[in-house]
């Protein structure tokens, strides 16, 4: 339910917002901006892009999401997992194209794909990434990100997005680090871990920025030789940046853009729905598509990188008391002020300190509990989760997500290919019918009562006659087959054909097919398919009536 009644005149809405929400939104924006400044720099560096690209992705994208999205809690901007995907995708760009140019094209493609999905109402695309695939991917990406930042943390020259790439690079450049860089990195890492143990109050939430500024101060005061720094940032210039119009470049980045768009939408929607449930609000998937589409197009036109909702910053925004999407507007304004005033300071920021902030941020959400739960519940899904994790670490994100989506679809097809048809009998003294494998029931030797436990579709319809015949083989005295259809929500043409095939097969055996408890929409589909021309059985309002019927 909205905090402000949109039916009120504009002046009253503004007054109500100022009285009820403004203070909370400003405080939440300040808290999130404190975390967003170092993360914007760090995630741009993780993606292999200049640091200012991350800052640009934190300016206009939140504004566009605030205008088009539906959640008052999401903070849209650079995200660690997407940064790793961007790094791998940019490697596919043709020779002669700079990473910054390719990032603009990538952000434009992500925005256009999400916009097309919103126009076509394809918000159900979120179902393509099952929970095991998403958990496996997030865990693998978390470990891969942390591993990729270890050389930066220690001042080594190795680099890579996967473990084999890191190993090969380390062998080529040696395993030695830089003592001063390692000292900065390790001290920042320890400090960030310790401040996370402080009570969740405003001063402790500003600790990441304090660690960053302390690193800047020591880096500037000591000025050690060999310490890698962010370097001079260009002046704030949010002019129009049209992505490079190169057909080969757009084609090369399109597969990666599709995966980034899918993962960005799925993860953002999951965060939005989780935070909305805490306060009894709703989010609208199609508007989330529109908000993310606008954010990415804005990033493409202002020198940014692909953006999505950050889980850590969004949770922080919710905990800090955000009341409306105006928090995103204030975040953008504060980031603009920071970029105008802090650029000379941020130029002195040591890269090992940023690496430490990335490692702590991503590992804070690492958990192995989903693997244990999946192993107890379904070994196949647990193995899929592990396979996706290993592919992210050892091969590529594209391979991991591709396998994850295909394997999840394969598992669904396997489970749906054979309809579950339960033999049901009457519980003594009642009109209730239950599965014979779970209850003590009475069976009628002449009427075989079966319950179809799912919709009849092309996935499973072909097996319907075989499943029913298997039950008939164990009940040879059956004169009629009565199908309880209450769980059937839909029936397509393949399902209708399967039902007709079963009807005709039973007729050849001298048996009759009857139906009970058929839902209205299913009856409408049966009538549209002309079932009255071939169906010779009876249709019963309740299963008990059908069992009691006698010729």
Secondary structure by P-SEA (a helix, b strand, c coil): cccccccccaaaaaaaaaaccaaaaaaaaaaaaaaaaaaaaaaaaaacccaaaaaaaacaaaaaaaaccccccccccccaaaaaaaaaaaaaccccccaaaaaaaaaaaaaaaaaaaaaaccccccccccaaaaaaaaaaaaaaaaaaacccccccccccccaaaaaaaaaaccccccaaaaaaaaaaaaaaaaaaaccccccccaaaaaaaaaaaaaaaaaccccccccccccccccccccccccaaaaaaaaaaaaaaaaaaaaaaaaaaaaaaaaabbbbbaaaaaaaaaaaaaaaaacccccccccaaaaaaaaaacccccaaaaaaaaaaaaaaaccccccccccaaaaaaaaaaaaaccccaaaaaaaaaccaaaaaaaaaaaaaaacccaaaaaaaaaaaaaaaaaaaaccccccbbbbccccccccccccccccccccbbbbbbccccccccccaaaaaaaaaaaacccccbbbbbccccccccaaaaaaaaaaaaaaaaacbbbbbccccaaaaaaaaaacccccccbbbbccaaaaaaccc
